[in-house]
């Protein structure tokens, strides 16, 4: 179905419209809720046998992970938890700042930070894989 994108685009435009024209404070909490949800997901997985990142890695590798990969992905989950919690705290603080600062951080800077984190981790993963596997 070629029009599947219409629902998320319509929903996003509706949220932007409501935020812009009604200045509903609660809409500024959306990034805060999302950041905390991802943090909670990653953090809670640390208390399980297999973390979220280990599950993703196992699916991508198509089999059982090596001992090195298990340790690496568990440690990576710790690092992601710290990053996501920091992102949550910054997003929360921007709720009480000017709208321009909130939009700059939650609409641009946080995405650049996550993307940069992904790229750096990917490069480190490639280097570590060559070195230890």
C-alpha positions in Angstrom: 0.0 0.0 0.0 1.6 3.2 -1.2 -0.3 5.6 1.2 0.8 3.9 4.4 2.9 7.0 5.3 -0.2 9.2 5.5 -1.2 8.1 9.0 2.1 8.9 10.8 2.6 12.1 8.7 -1.0 13.2 9.5 -0.5 12.5 13.2 2.8 14.4 13.3 1.2 17.4 11.5 -1.7 17.3 13.9 0.7 17.4 16.9 2.7 20.3 15.4 -0.6 22.2 14.7 -1.9 21.6 18.2 1.4 22.6 19.8 1.9 25.7 17.6 -1.6 27.1 17.8 -2.7 26.0 21.3 0.6 26.1 23.2 -0.4 23.0 25.1 2.4 22.5 27.6 1.9 18.7 27.7 3.1 18.3 24.1 6.5 19.5 25.2 6.7 16.4 27.4 6.5 14.0 24.4 10.3 13.9 23.9 10.8 13.5 27.7 8.4 10.6 27.7 10.0 8.9 24.7 13.6 9.4 26.1 12.6 8.0 29.5 10.7 5.0 27.8 13.8 4.1 25.8 16.0 4.4 29.0 13.6 2.3 31.0 13.5 -0.4 28.3 17.3 -0.6 28.0 17.8 -0.3 31.8 15.3 -3.0 32.7 16.9 -5.4 30.2 20.1 -5.2 32.2 18.3 -7.3 34.8 17.4 -10.0 32.3 19.6 -12.9 30.9 19.8 -11.1 27.6 19.7 -7.3 27.1 17.8 -5.5 24.3 21.1 -4.9 22.4 22.1 -8.6 22.7 18.7 -9.6 21.3 19.2 -7.2 18.4 22.7 -8.5 17.8 21.7 -12.1 17.9 18.9 -11.4 15.4 21.4 -9.6 13.1 24.1 -12.2 13.4 21.6 -15.0 12.8 22.7 -17.3 15.6 24.3 -17.5 19.0 26.7 -14.7 20.1 30.3 -15.3 21.0 31.4 -14.7 24.6 33.1 -11.5 23.5 29.9 -10.2 21.7 27.8 -11.0 24.8 30.1 -9.0 27.0 30.5 -6.2 24.5 26.7 -5.8 24.0 26.0 -5.9 27.7 28.6 -3.2 28.3 27.1 -1.2 25.4 23.7 -1.4 27.1 25.2 0.2 30.2 26.6 3.0 28.0 23.3 3.5 26.2 21.6 3.7 29.5 23.8 6.6 30.6 23.4 8.3 27.3 19.6 7.9 27.3 19.3 9.1 30.9 21.4 12.2 30.1 19.3 12.9 27.0 16.1 12.5 29.2 17.4 15.0 31.8 18.3 17.5 29.1 15.0 17.1 27.3 13.2 17.5 30.7 15.1 20.7 31.4 14.2 22.2 28.0 10.5 21.9 28.8 10.9 24.8 31.2 13.0 26.9 28.8 12.0 29.0 25.9 10.2 27.3 23.0 13.1 28.0 20.7 15.5 26.2 23.0 13.1 23.3 23.4 12.7 23.0 19.6 16.5 23.3 18.9 17.4 20.6 21.4 14.5 18.2 20.9 14.1 18.7 17.1 17.8 18.8 16.2 20.5 18.4 18.7 19.2 15.3 20.3 18.9 13.6 16.9 22.4 14.6 16.0 23.6 13.3 19.3 21.9 9.9 18.8 23.2 9.7 15.2 26.7 10.6 16.3 26.6 8.0 19.1 25.4 5.3 16.5 28.2 6.2 14.1 30.9 6.1 16.8 29.7 2.9 18.2 29.5 1.3 14.8 33.1 2.2 14.1 34.2 0.9 17.5 32.3 -2.3 16.9 34.0 -2.9 13.5 37.4 -2.3 15.1 36.7 -4.6 18.1 35.2 -7.3 15.9 38.4 -7.4 13.8 40.6 -7.4 16.8 38.9 -10.0 19.1 36.9 -12.3 16.8 
